[in-house]
Amino acid sequence: MEKVLRERPDAFGVTGRVVLGADNVFWVPDGTRSSGTLDLLGPECIDGYQRMALVSRLAAELSVEHLDRAVLDVRIVTGSTRELARSEYDCAHLYCNPTEPQDLLVRHPVMLRLVRQFSDDQCNFRIRRGEQRGPRREGYSIGEATTAHALFSHKADPDLAHRTLEDEGRQDLAEPVQPRVPHSVQRPHPSDRRPYRHHVPRLILGVLEQMLRARSAHHWHLPEDAPDLMIWAVARQLSFDRLHCDQRNPAAPAWEEILDTELPALTRRAAGRLARAYEKLRPNGIHKGAEVCELPYWHKLLKAAGMS
């Protein structure tokens, strides 16, 4: 609170208040129309003692002009309300909910930007659950949103994407106090709306499902065991150097054309290379689905496929 009053007095008092009790209140005008003195008979501080002590101490150090920029919310209760206020503030700490990761998401500028981007397409993005309400029932979860951002980051390795496959990793990346998401993930531009709206990952998964229905041998179970690795590998082939270009920039990717024509071909090519690499690593046909999901094996597969 002291730092706010010293450095950002306009923000002091925006949250929190001082609650005083009094036997009686008297207004003593000073001769002008809008100012005077408020006298309290039998005053007590019900809540906000630390704020009062802080203001009292800093009033001797800070200028009047500086203090004039600060606002303090003061409530004065008298009569029977005074006893009610005292009893409620005594146990108010029992009603306070601790801050949770989802509460931090509500205040995160990246998530607020996502809400605005969804709103531009006349879709509702409920930031606590990621649900979309409206004519279409399809929605995007917070976990899917975070993982999709990591899959399309500029990182040269899949480590970041792999971290977001677990809830703990997603919460780390969504923590606004100490952001760990790369700059390219933290600041998606509205021109990136379609790829960042998780349309690309779902399209890639759709192509993989078609491939799996047509193939059952030569380690074609790999796309089913590690679909996120496939998405990451396909994403590496997109126009990352132009991904964040402004929509009005001539160099901005033609996403409609990419999604409709290029993406299926890129998916089939990446899946084929990774499946052949997996076949080389498992020449005897031994299938270990759990191992394929581990990050070290992702690196081994990408190296064997010449994609690392």
Residue pairs with C-beta under 8 A, 6 or more apart in sequence:
1 12
1 50
1 51
1 54
2 54
2 58
4 11
4 12
5 12
5 54
5 55
5 58
5 62
5 70
6 58
6 62
9 66
9 67
9 69
9 70
10 69
10 70
12 70
12 71
12 72
13 70
13 71
13 72
13 73
14 71
16 48
16 51
16 73
17 47
17 48
17 72
17 73
17 74
17 75
18 45
18 47
18 48
18 51
18 52
18 72
18 73
18 74
18 75
19 45
19 46
19 47
19 48
19 74
19 75
19 76
19 77
19 85
19 89
20 40
20 43
20 44
20 45
20 46
20 48
20 74
20 75
20 76
20 77
21 43
21 44
21 45
21 46
21 76
21 77
21 78
21 82
21 85
21 86
22 40
22 41
22 42
22 43
22 44
22 76
22 77
22 78
22 82
23 41
23 42
23 78
24 40
24 41
24 42
24 78
25 38
25 39
25 40
25 41
25 76
25 78
26 38
26 39
26 41
27 36
27 37
27 38
27 39
28 36
28 37
28 38
28 39
29 35
29 36
30 36
30 37
38 76
40 76
45 52
46 77
46 82
46 85
46 86
46 89
47 89
47 92
48 74
51 72
55 72
58 67
59 67
77 84
77 85
101 171
101 174
101 175
102 128
102 142
104 174
104 175
104 176
104 177
105 111
105 127
105 128
105 142
105 174
105 176
106 127
106 128
107 176
108 174
108 176
109 176
110 181
110 186
110 187
110 188
111 127
111 174
112 127
113 188
114 125
114 127
114 145
114 188
115 125
115 127
117 188
117 190
117 193
117 196
117 197
118 124
118 125
118 132
118 197
119 125
120 190
120 193
121 193
121 197
122 134
123 132
123 134
123 136
124 131
124 132
124 133
124 134
125 131
125 132
125 140
126 132
126 133
127 142
128 142
129 141
129 142
130 139
130 140
130 141
130 142
130 143
130 144
130 145
131 139
131 141
132 138
132 139
132 140
133 139
140 197
140 198
142 170
142 174
143 164
143 167
143 170
144 198
144 201
145 198
146 164
146 170
146 173
146 174
147 161
147 164
147 165
147 170
147 228
148 196
148 198
148 200
148 201
149 164
149 173
149 181
149 185
149 188
149 196
150 160
150 161
150 163
150 164
150 173
150 181
150 185
151 161
151 164
151 201
151 228
151 231
151 232
151 235
152 184
152 185
152 195
152 196
152 200
152 235
152 238
152 243
153 160
153 161
153 181
153 182
153 184
153 185
154 182
154 184
154 240
155 161
155 182
157 299
157 308
158 229
158 232
158 295
158 298
158 299
158 302
159 295
160 173
160 181
160 182
160 185
161 228
161 232
162 169
162 228
162 295
162 298
163 169
163 172
163 173
164 170
164 173
165 228
172 180
173 179
173 180
173 181
173 185
179 186
184 243
184 244
187 244
188 196
188 244
189 244
189 245
189 246
189 247
190 247
191 244
191 245
191 246
191 247
191 249
191 252
192 243
192 244
194 200
194 255
194 256
194 259
195 238
195 243
195 255
199 259
200 231
200 235
200 238
200 259
200 263
201 231
203 259
203 263
203 264
203 267
204 230
204 231
204 234
204 263
204 267
205 227
205 231
207 263
207 264
207 267
207 268
208 223
208 224
208 227
208 230
208 267
208 271
211 220
211 223
211 267
211 268
211 271
212 220
212 221
212 223
212 224
218 275
218 276
218 279
219 275
219 278
219 279
219 282
219 285
219 287
220 275
221 287
221 289
222 271
222 274
222 275
222 278
222 292
223 230
223 271
223 274
223 275
225 289
225 292
225 293
226 292
226 293
226 298
226 301
229 274
229 298
229 301
229 302
230 267
230 270
230 271
230 274
233 270
233 273
233 274
233 302
233 305
233 307
234 263
234 266
234 267
234 270
236 307
237 266
237 269
237 270
238 253
238 258
238 266
239 253
239 258
242 251
242 252
242 253
243 253
245 251
245 252
245 253
246 252
270 307
273 305
273 306
273 307
274 301
274 302
274 305
274 307
276 305
277 301
277 302
277 304
277 305
278 292
278 301
278 304
280 304
281 300
281 301
281 304
291 297
292 301
299 308
302 308
